[in-house]
Amino acid sequence: MSKWINTELFQDFQKEKIEEKETSSGGFMRSELLWQNPSMGTVEQAKTYEGRFVPDPKGQFYKKYYYHFWQSGETWKFVLCPKTHDFKTYCPFCSGVSKLYNGTKQDKAQAYLLKRKERFVGNFYVVKDPRDADRDEEKKVVNTVKLYEFPSQVEKKLKNEITDRDEGYGYAIFDPSAEGRNIIIKVLATKKDEKGKQWPDYSSTGFSRNSSALGTDEEIGALMATCTDLVEYIKSMETDKDKMVQMLKDEFLWELVEDEAVKHGYIDEECGSTPAPEQESTQEEESTSEQESTPEEESAPEQEQENTSESESFDDLNDDDLLAELDKL
């Protein structure tokens, strides 16, 4: 039994991931905290990175968040989706996207760009990063803990180890002690699509066959003290309602959702905002969830913008480029 892992919290987390697997269809300085997203190799030769996911100061292993991220003119816009905290919470961007998908070809193209995406974030101790060879000494990341914002392709690897009670490594994939297992992140490139684009492919990623400690107890204690509270980090990305409304206006979406936003208590009809948003109706939630990916879509190639279905595979791949832009904000 490891003193670095809260086994009760892990069991709760394990149960959460098992249930998720059974029911699913398939004020921080980002530049200082984040591990730069792994760059891809070629179709035949992967670029390889290594590290260990470790719990945050409250014992949490990793978190999922939803967001909207798009290019508006020459700038990139980011909105933490309110559904991050509760999927039944009203989000005016999700509502707007749902309505756009029922419109013209141009509306569908806009919806495709603004649609909700998912991302995961966890504390990650960097064991190997080949890019350190080209970094100044003070910018090297090996042997430090960074926040790693990773796509669902990587999360699936973690979930498999968490949910497989017979063969999975369980909490060892988060344990910094001698019982722990490193994740070996191998990033290949997909074959070029019809537009000549290539995307990262994490399918060869796996876990070390050998367990190892990240240091002595004293060294582990020091590195664990540098971990970031995941809940607080996600909260730091929240968008002020007034700013959210202005962004909707900038995208010519506000008129589409204004009445609905008032109805759900997102804003006050007279003065702007209310203390607590209400939950969306079942009918609207079903309309929004229709844009989620299905098992058949997970392996689908990139869709044309007018296509109304979301591709989980495309989202994972495209998010790497999007998050690279987000890192610059």
ABEGO torsion letter per residue (X at the ends): XBAABBAAAAAAAAAAAAAAAAABBXXBBAAAABBBBBBBBBAABBBBBBBBBBBBAAGBABBBBBBBBBBBEABBBBBBBAAAABAABBBAAAAAAAAAAABBAAAAAAAAAABBBBBBBBBBBBABBAAAAABBAAABABGBBBBBBBBAAAAAAAAAAAABAAABAEAAAABABAABBBBBBBBBBBBBBAAGBBBBBAAABBBBABBBBAEBAAAAAAAAAABBBAAAAAAAABBBAAAAAAAAAAAGAAAAAAAAAAAAGABBAAAGBBABBBBBBAAAAAAAAAABBBAAAAABBBBBAABABBBAAAAAAAAAAAAAAAAAX
